Amino acid sequence: MNTEKSRKLFDEAKKLLPGGVSSPVRAIKPYPFYTKRANGSKITDIDGNEYIDYVMGYGPLLLGHNHPAIKDAVVRQLEDGWLYGTPSELEVSLAREIIKLYSSIDMVRFVSTGTEATMGALRAARGFTGKNKFIKIEGGFHGAHDAALVKAGSGATTLGTPDSAGVPADFTKNTLQVPYNDIEAMTEAIKTHREDVAAVIIEPVLGNIGPILPKKGYLQDVRSVTKENDIVLIFDEVITGFRLAMGGAQEYYGITPDMTTLGKILGGGFHIGVIGGKREIMGNISPAGAVYQAGTFNGSPVSMAAGLAVINTLKKEKVHEKVNKAGESMRRALSDVISDMGLDYSISGVSSMFKVFFGDMPYDYQDALKCDKEKFNVFFRKMLSDGIFLPPSQYETNFLSLAHSQDDIDKTVQAYQRNLK
Ligand SMILES: *Cc1c(COP(=O)(O)O)cnc(C)c1O
């Protein structure tokens, strides 16, 4: 495979962009490929190589690249302008649709990214309760803002130490960590800090070191313990929303959180974020209340139009039925490959998410860290040379889309078979 043009471009990019890229995970070693175009399940680089894409923009493209319904909706919107600085009917329509699908949501605030959504949700929860601390899950990712940039620590509960230079320890001292799938640890943390805990924020399925799935009963227990202690439960469904089901993981697992953050899939590839929740909490957001939130691009007409088209297409084309079936078929085939080869690897996933872990099935962050990352990186490169674009990390989820065909799946399974050897 010739990737000379990409190599050259990256050499120049390194001088112009930190690490040569615009977001860290894209810095594939020794150099990333540069995309020329993408369509359906395929992505083509500037050297003319074509890959079957399982990155799918890191989650948003449940409908595949370039879905005509999204393109049409956006092009039509462009004719009428793309930034108003006033309200538009589009945001009212999209809010109505979301609120119909998510019974936990009475009101929404539209923002531009998932990062802004979780930042705003945490602020709203803190404003509502008048408390400062929040509990997150080790390995849970809620975007790149200061308070959420805290990862693992030792022990059941760790007071946050920032994960990034430039984040003062003062900014993360109210961030508590507990392991996923460990209700005792969460209960203990709540007991210890009861007077101070405003919220628990959790990805119902850990999507950013996984997928790692909730054990039976875990999410119900999280719901119970937060309710008993008057703590706002925030489901960060930026990955799982509109993916596991129309109503996200909360519909799939039958849990009702107090607040929800959405993003990724809803925009169909355009920038969007949603802060949603109960009226009593959302009603405190400015200008209705004292919790400040604002944004030049909030409720962007193009993103709203894309969002309406995404919801419409998800319904009309029975997307979940199709992609969930593709996911099952992929996981079953890969599971057969692994057991036929006698590898002590595991295959995890739900709905259209899947991942081969190079190690035992992980149930939390510490488990996941035990996987053989070095071997995964070698495997990743081999798959790429074979025309299969997986996320370049053991800890990023593979995504199927409506555009992936049975032929794509067969080719991919064969490539797994060849390259796992
Ligand atoms: C991607 C992601 C975010 C951040 O969203 P951005 O749009 O990248 O800011 C937040 N939470 C979860 C669960 C995500 O997967």
The ligand as an SDF file (V2000), in Angstrom:
LIG
                    3D

 15 15  0  0  0  0  0  0  0  0999 V2000
  -17.2560   12.1800   22.4790 C   0  0  0  0  0  0  0  0  0  0  0  0
  -17.8000   12.2480   23.8610 C   0  0  0  0  0  0  0  0  0  0  0  0
  -17.8770   13.4610   24.5490 C   0  0  0  0  0  0  0  0  0  0  0  0
  -17.3330   14.7500   23.9820 C   0  0  0  0  0  0  0  0  0  0  0  0
  -18.0090   15.1300   22.8510 O   0  0  0  0  0  0  0  0  0  0  0  0
  -17.3150   16.1950   21.8400 P   0  0  0  0  0  0  0  0  0  0  0  0
  -18.3790   16.4710   20.8250 O   0  0  0  0  0  0  0  0  0  0  0  0
  -16.1100   15.4930   21.2720 O   0  0  0  0  0  0  0  0  0  0  0  0
  -16.9520   17.3850   22.6410 O   0  0  0  0  0  0  0  0  0  0  0  0
  -18.4790   13.4680   25.7990 C   0  0  0  0  0  0  0  0  0  0  0  0
  -18.9570   12.3320   26.3430 N   0  0  0  0  0  0  0  0  0  0  0  0
  -18.8830   11.1440   25.7020 C   0  0  0  0  0  0  0  0  0  0  0  0
  -19.4640    9.9270   26.3380 C   0  0  0  0  0  0  0  0  0  0  0  0
  -18.2930   11.0650   24.4480 C   0  0  0  0  0  0  0  0  0  0  0  0
  -18.1850    9.8860   23.8430 O   0  0  0  0  0  0  0  0  0  0  0  0
  1  2  1  0
  2  3  1  0
  2 14  2  0
  3  4  1  0
  3 10  2  0
  4  5  1  0
  5  6  1  0
  6  7  2  0
  6  8  1  0
  6  9  1  0
 10 11  1  0
 11 12  2  0
 12 13  1  0
 12 14  1  0
 14 15  1  0
M  END
$$$$
